[in-house]
Amino acid sequence: MGQEIERKFLVSNTTVTQTLEGERLTQGYLSHDKHATVRVRIAGASAWLTIKGKTTGATRSEFEYPIPVDDARQMLDELCGAGVIDKTRYRLPQGDLCWEIDVFHGDNTGLVVAEIELPSEDTPFDKPEWLGDDVTGETRYYNSALSTLPYKKW
């Protein structure tokens, strides 16, 4: 079974991204069910369909499949509605782990979050000085939630 264990934090000092190369991501949601979300994402010349289950603690099931970019574009245009997420992702390795820092654009401009995927919920990790509040489990920070209630409307 596919599984994602991640912790999510606000970023208090965005200068951390200044020396990093970012990748633009566009994603939308085909389903917002409380038990599962279905997402389509484009990053450069690649695209994926991802199904995520309900989060318990910092863990949820996750299944991800590559799809043709043209199919992903059509899904975003025809099936995802107005709530498409636009963000730039920066990756910052930390030992065997990696921070992913998302700088949001459009209706979510001003929101910057950092996530770290862990092999288990009790895996220790260093918290860099640029991290802000821990928002793991706060559903309003889920990308699926931001697609229906963007940051600018909070």
N, C-alpha and C positions, 0 to 999 in steps of 0.2 A: 504494500500500500504506500502511495506517495504521501509524504508528510512535510510540513513546513513548521519550523519552530523559530520564531523571530521575536525580537524585542524592538520597540519603536520609541523614539525620543524626538522631542523638538530640538532644533538646532539654535543655540543662543548666539553663536558667532559664525556667520556665513563666510568669513574670509577663508575658512578651511578649504573651500572649493576653488580658490583663485589659482592654485598651481596644478589643478587636476583637469583632465580632459573629460568633458561630459558627453553624454549620448542622449539625444532627444527621443522621448517615448510618447506615443499616442495610444491611448487605450479607451475602450468603451465596454459597457456591460450589456450582455444579452439577457441576463437574469439577475434579479436582486432578491431572490427568495431568502428567508431568514435561515434556512438550512444550508444553502449553497449559493454561490455566485458563479456566473459564467462570464469570463472576460476575454476580449480579443485585444491583442497588443501588437503594435508595429514598432520595431527598433531598427532603423536603417533599412537594410535589404532583407530583414527577417521578420517573421510574424508567428504568433502563437495563439492558441486557444487554451485557456486555463480554467479549470473548475476548482473552486476552493470551498471547503466545508466550513461548518460553524467552528469558531474559535473557542477553545477551552484552555484557560490560562494563556500561554504563549504558543499553543500548538493547534494546528488544524490540518485536515487532509488537503492535499494539493495534487492535481494531475494536470500536466502541461504537455501540449502536442504542437509541433510545428505545422503551420498551414501556409499555403501560398499567399504572398503579400497582396496580390490582386484580390483574392477572396477576402482577406482581412479588411482591405480598403472598402470593399463593397458592403461588408457587415457593418463597419463603422458608419458609413454613409446612410445605409438603408435601415439598419436594425437597432442602432444604439441611441438614437435620438440626440438631443441637444447636450447631454451631459458627458461629452467626451473629455477625458483628462489629458492635459498636455503638460509635460514636465521634462526637465533635464536631470538625468541621473549621473552622479559622480561616484566612483568606486575608490575606496581607500583601504588597502589591505592592512590588517592588524594581526601579525603572526599567521596562524592557520585560518583565521576568520577574515571577514571583509565587511566594512561599513559601506552601505549604499545610502548616499545622501541625495534626496529628491528636492529640487527647487521647482516649485509649481508655477505655471503660467496661466494666463486667461483669468477665468473667474476664481481661481485659487491662488492668484499672485499674492505674495507675502508669506505664504506657508512654506516652511522648509523643515523637512523631517529626515531623520537618519534611522536606518534599520540595520540590524545585524542578525544574520541567520546563524543558529546554534545547532550543534549535534544533539543536545539535550537541554531541557529547561534549566538544569542546574549547572550548566557549563559556565565557569567563571570567565569574565572578560573585563578588560580595562575600559573605563569610561573616560574618553578624552575630555579635555577642559572645554571644548566647544559644544558639548552636549548640554541641553536644557532638561526640561521635565520629562520624566518617563510617561509616555502615553499608551503603552502597551495595553491592549484591551479596551481602550476608549474608542468606541465605534465611530464617532464623528470624524476620526482621523483615518479611517479605512478609505481607500481610494473609491470603493463602491459607494460609500456614503457621500464622499466629496462630489461624485458625479450627479447626485440628486440634490444635495444641499451644499453648494460650494462655500469655501472659506469666506468670500466677500459678503455672504448673507448671514454670517454668525452674529 
